[in-house]
Amino acid sequence: MDSAEKLRRARVIDEKCRLDGKTQALNAFIKHSTVFPTLCVEERRRMIRQWGHMKDYSQVLAERIEALEGGQEAPAVEEDCKKDL
């Protein structure tokens, strides 16, 4: 992997880490917040839809990382995210 590919991989991993953090926060809000049930049904549906799209987007980023790894699964992504915390 050349330096440009390493940089691209690092950027995609960073994007996935940030997205996954936001996805987890939204999921926690939906599941555990006392505010969520008080929102109108349309807003709750939008937030649940948003959460689903965020998960799909994260999966696409995982596939891109895998492709950058030459088709090998990239279990190190979670470790890379932890390094950034």
Secondary structure, 3 states (H helix, E strand, C coil): CCHHHHHHHHHHHHHHHHHHHHHHHHHHHHHHCCCHHHCCHHHHHHHHHHHHHHHHHHHHHHHHHHHHCCCCCCCHHHHHHHHHC
